[in-house]
């Protein structure tokens, strides 16, 4: 009954969103983003923000709650025409487009995406993905700093410090991926210091386990001006390895570290991580398909520190609607006055240092 009840909720949110679907912005003139020249750099963020603001306001006028996806990794092969219509149908205003290169070096995919569709994508620097980040993290961090400055990215991508194989990787037989780079490594210090000096946020993937909490707090304390987005609130793939993390611990972090933020991506309540056989989404009430009250209370208390995220990658694009449904379930769990903050205002303020 739990799974049936939750599936009905997701169907309701999907149908409700689709019923309000409209072309809130021009649809790209080409399906292949690489058929257009790359956007010039540094990015013209002033003009882009005008487009993005107009798009968000159009959604609001149509009665749609706009969502900004603060964290996704996409490729140059994305069909931007088809996806633009999907975004409109689901009420996704903007996606932070972090490119994935074939060799996992630096990718200019975000420049193609912005050129092909300057209404829907926030250009985001390449995150630290294997194998380059794992094999030569210091060089990758150096390139990150150089390209972020020269190209004018408002956001760095997701850097994997401790990362277990994702469910889709396990399903594809990629069970060898097990990333473990200490967050207080020299490369970690480079990223934290660069963010502190530039004011540009970056994202970290750090599995929630007791042994990784003290090093993270050490870095947050050493670089108090670094703007850090810790990806995937309350995602615990091996519960026995955590005895500390919970709403009270997160509340303590928020109180102590004013530039620490969280993205709210989670798989559905019924999702089981195949590596452990456990439910990793610890903020869900699996009987209702909504947030547990203690997690909803935490987010409602500090809504400017939490942002919606879809965590898309090229292998799971067919799950787009379901992922949006997860984030709308999160928003539906919150008091109405804070929903728009979490859905898009907090991300806008963090990235552009201005209120929407």
N, C-alpha and C positions, 0 to 999 in steps of 0.2 A: 504493500500500500504506500509505503514511503516513496518509492521510486515512481509509482504511477502519479501520486500527488504532485511530486516535483516536476515531472514531465508535463503535466497539465499547466502548471504555472509558467514554464518556459514557453509552451505553445501559446498561452495567453499573451505574454509579453511580445512574442514574435508577431502574432497576428495584429496586436494593437499598434505596434510600431509600423508594420507594413501598411496598415490601413491609412496611416498618415504620410506614407511615402510620397516624396515629391523630388523633383530635380532642384535642389536648393542652390546649386551652382552649375556652371556650364559643364557638360560631359566632355572629357578629353576627345580631341579629334582623331586620335590614333590609339589602337589597342596596345601596340608595342611601344613602351616608353623609349626604347633605344632608337626609334625612328625619328626622334627629334634631337637637336643638339643639346648638350648638357647645359644646364642653367649656368650663367656666368657667376663667378665668385669674386669677392665675397657676396653672399646672398643679399638680395635687396629685401631685407626683413621688413622695412617700412611699408613697401607695397604689398608684400605677402601678408602682413598683419591686417591690412585693410581688407584683403580678400577673405581672410579667415574670420575676421570680426563680422563681415557682412553675412558670411555663411552661418555662423552661430546665431546671429540675430534673425535670419530667415527661419531657422529651425524653431527658435523660441516663438516667433510670430505664428508658426503653424501648430503650436501646442506640443512640440517635440522637445524632450529634454536632451540637449546636445551632449555627446560624450567625446572627450579627448582621450585617446589611447596613448598613454605616456611611454609605452614600451612594446615594440614589435620589431622583428628582424625579417625583412623582406628582400626579394631578389629582383633583378632586372627583367625576369621572365613574367612578372605579374601583368595580367591583362588589366590595364588601368581603366579602360572603358567599362568593362563588366564590373569591376570592383567599385568604381564610382557609383554605379547604380545600386550595388549592394550596400555601400555605406549610407547612401541616401535612404534606402528602405529601412535600415536599422537605426537611423538617427545618430550615426557616428560622424561627428563633425570633422575631426582631424586625427591623423595617425602620425606619431613620431616615427618617421621612416628611417630605420637604421639598415644600411645595405649589407648584403652578404655576398662577398666575392667568391668566385669559384675556388680559388686557392686560399680563401680566408685571410688574404692580406687586405690592404685598404681598398675599399670599394667606392666608386663614384655613383652608385645606384641612386642615392638620394638626390643627386644633381639631375639625373634623368627624370626621376619621379616629379620633382618640383617643376622642371621644364614642361613635362607632358601635362601635369595637372597642378597648377599653382594654387588651387583652392582647397586641397584636401590633405596635403602632406607637410609636416614640419621636418625640415632636413635635420637629421641626427647623425652625429659621427659614428663611425664603426665601433662597436663594442669589442671587448676582448674575448674572441672566440678561438677555439682550437682550429688548426694546430699552431698558427703563428704566435698567438698570445702565450700559449703554453711553452713553445720552443724558444722564443726570444722575447720575453715580456718587456725587458728594458727598452729594446729597440722599438717595439710596438707602442709603448707608452710615449716614447720620443716622437714618433710619427703622429700619434694622436694629438699631442700638444701642437705640433707644427701645423697640421691640417685644420685643426679646430680654429686656430687663430687666423691662418691665411684665408680660409674659406668662409669664416664667419658662422660656424655652427652654433646655435643657441643651446644645444644639448649634446653631451657625449652619450654613447650607447651603453649597453649593459656589459660590464666586465665580470667574467666568471672567476671567482676566487675558489669557492668550494661548490662544485656542481656535480650531482649524480646524473647518470643517463636519464633523459626525459622519457616519458612513457612511449612516445612515438618512436624514439630511437630504439628502445628495447623491442618494440614490435617489429622494427626493421632489422633486428639482429645486431644492432650496434651497441653491444653490452660492454665494450672495452672503454668507452668514454667515461672517465672518472677524474674530473679536473680538481686539482688541489694545489693552489698557489696561495701561500700565506698572505693575508690582507696587509700585514705589516712588513712585507717583502720590499726590496728597493723599488720595484715597479709600483707597488701600492703607494709608497711614499711619494713617488713622482705624480701619480694621479691626484692624490689628496692635496699635495702642495699646489699643483696647477689649478685645481678647482678653487682652492682658498685664495690664490692670487688673482685669478681671472673672474671669479664669480659665476663660472659656467658649471651647471650641475652635471653629475655623472651618476650612473646606475651600477649597483653591485648585485651579483647573485652570490649569496652566502647562505649555505644550508643552515637551518636553525638547529644548532647543537651546542651543548654547554661549552665545549672546548674552543668554539670560535667567537664566543661573546666577549671575553676579556680582550683579545687582540683588536676587535672592532672598536670597543670603547676606548682603548688606548689611542687609536688613530683619530677617533672623533675628538678626544680631548686634546691631542697634539695639534690638530688642524681644525679649530672651532669655526673657521669661516668657510671650510669646504662644504659644498652643497651636495649631499649624498642622498640618493633615492635607494632604499633597500627594497629590492624586488620581492613581491609575493608574500604579503602579510600573512603570518600564521600558517605557512605551508611547511609542514613537518613530515618528511618522508620516512623517518625512523623515530617514532615517538620516544622509544626507550633512551635515546641519546640526548634527550632534553628533559631537564628537571627545573629549569629556571624560567624560560620564556613563556609569557602569557600576557593578558591585558595589563596587569599591574607592572610587569617588567617594561613593556612598551611605553606605558605612561611615564615611568621613571626616565627612560631614554629621552622621550620628548621633552620632559621638564629640564633635563640636564644638557641636552645638545640641541640648540635652537635651529640648526641647519640640517637636521635629519628628517627625511621624509620616507613615505612608504607607498609602494604601489599595491593595488588591491586585487591583482589577478589571483584567481584560484580556479581549479577545475571544479566540476559540479559536486554536490554533496555526496553523490553515489559513486564517485570515482575512487578506485583503489589503485595505489601505486604498485605496479607489478614487481618492483624490486623488493618490497617489504611485505606486501599483502595487507597494507594498512590504508586507512582513509587519511590522505595528507592535508586536506582542507580543514584545519582545526577551528576555523571561525564559524563553520556552518552548524545550524540546527538541522539535522537530517530528517527530522519529522515534519518540518515546515518548509524547508527549502529557503530559509532566510537566515540572517545572521543570529548567532547566539546573543542574548541581551547584553552580556558583558562586553562583547566586541562592538556591538552597535553603540553602546554608551561611550566607549573609548573614542570611536571615530566622531561621534556627535560632539564630544567635548573639544576636540581639536581637529576640525574638518579641514583646515588649511594645510595639514601635514599628510593628507591622504589623497591619492589620485587613482582614477580608474585606469585599468590597463587590460589589454587583450592577449599579450604575449604570443603574437602570431609568428609563424615561420612558414617557409614554402611548403612544408610537408603536411600542414594541418589547415590549409585554407578552407577546406570544406566544412570545418567546424566553426566558421566565422559567426554565423547566427547564434549558435549555442554559446559561444564565448561572450557575445554581446548580452545574451540572456543572463549569464552569470553576473555580469556587472550591473544589469538592471535589477536583479534580485538583491544585490548589495544595496543599491540606492533605495529600493523599496523598503528596506529594513531600517532606514534612517529617518529621523524627523524631517518633515518637508522643508523647513527653512535651511537645512544644511545640504540638501541633495545637490543643488546646482553648484555649490562650492566644490564638492567632491567630484562631480561629473566633469567640470571644465574650468571653474574659476581658479581653483588652487593651482592647476597646471599652468594656466596663463600667467598668474602672478609670479610663480617660481621662474618660468622661462624668460619673461619679459619685464619683470620687476614693475608691473603696473596692474592696477585693478581693471577687471572687465566691467 
